[in-house]
Amino acid sequence: MALFPISSAFEGDFCLKLVAVDTEHTMDEVCAAAAHHSINRSVAARPGHRVRVRKQGEQAFLPRDMKLADAGIAPMQCLQFMFEAEEV
């Protein structure tokens, strides 16, 4: 367990945000940490949607249960956080 800084590029936000997460967090927990700094502050909540994450410039989202330590992410790397409609 170690604190790890990432840059959050949250969909609809006007600036990047520095977010401290833990290397043992799953991608869902990383999404929650990024959402805490953007949703209902500078980005409107979207009921019925969850937040997903991908490396900047990539198309595929990272698996929700993948740990940050296993994702090959460098400190301060910019990650894109996007809304995805939840399955019913």
C-alpha positions in Angstrom: 0.0 0.0 0.0 1.4 3.3 -1.1 0.0 6.7 -2.0 0.2 7.3 -5.7 -0.5 10.5 -7.6 -2.5 10.5 -10.9 -3.8 13.3 -13.1 -7.6 13.2 -13.6 -9.0 14.3 -16.9 -12.7 13.9 -16.0 -15.3 14.1 -18.8 -16.9 17.5 -18.8 -14.4 19.0 -16.3 -12.6 22.2 -17.3 -9.2 21.3 -15.8 -7.0 18.4 -14.8 -7.0 17.5 -11.1 -4.2 15.9 -9.1 -5.7 12.9 -7.2 -3.9 10.8 -4.6 -4.9 7.1 -4.8 -3.5 3.9 -3.3 -1.6 1.3 -5.4 -3.9 -1.4 -4.0 -7.1 0.4 -5.2 -9.1 -1.2 -7.9 -10.0 0.9 -10.9 -13.5 1.3 -9.5 -11.9 2.8 -6.3 -9.7 5.0 -8.5 -12.8 6.2 -10.3 -14.6 7.0 -7.0 -11.6 9.0 -5.9 -11.5 11.0 -9.1 -15.3 11.5 -9.0 -15.1 12.9 -5.5 -13.1 15.8 -6.9 -15.3 16.5 -9.9 -18.9 15.3 -9.6 -21.2 17.9 -8.0 -18.3 20.4 -8.0 -17.5 21.1 -11.6 -19.3 18.2 -13.3 -23.0 17.4 -13.0 -23.9 13.9 -11.7 -25.4 11.5 -14.2 -27.9 9.2 -12.5 -27.9 5.7 -14.1 -24.2 6.1 -15.2 -21.0 4.8 -13.6 -17.5 6.2 -14.0 -14.9 4.2 -16.0 -11.2 4.9 -16.5 -8.8 4.5 -19.4 -5.3 5.6 -20.1 -5.1 8.8 -22.0 -5.2 8.2 -25.8 -6.5 4.6 -25.5 -10.0 3.4 -26.4 -10.4 0.5 -24.0 -11.4 1.0 -20.4 -9.3 -0.6 -17.8 -11.0 -3.6 -16.1 -13.0 -2.4 -13.1 -11.4 -5.0 -10.7 -7.8 -4.4 -11.8 -5.5 -3.0 -9.1 -3.7 0.2 -9.8 -0.3 -1.5 -9.1 -1.1 -4.0 -12.0 -2.2 -1.4 -14.6 1.3 -0.1 -15.6 0.4 3.5 -14.7 3.3 5.9 -14.0 3.1 8.5 -11.2 1.3 11.7 -12.5 0.1 9.9 -15.6 -3.1 11.4 -17.0 -6.1 9.1 -16.9 -9.4 9.8 -18.6 -12.5 9.3 -16.5 -15.8 8.9 -18.5 -19.4 8.2 -17.8 -20.8 4.8 -19.0 -24.5 3.8 -18.8 -25.1 1.2 -16.2 -26.6 -2.1 -17.5 -30.1 -2.8 -16.2 
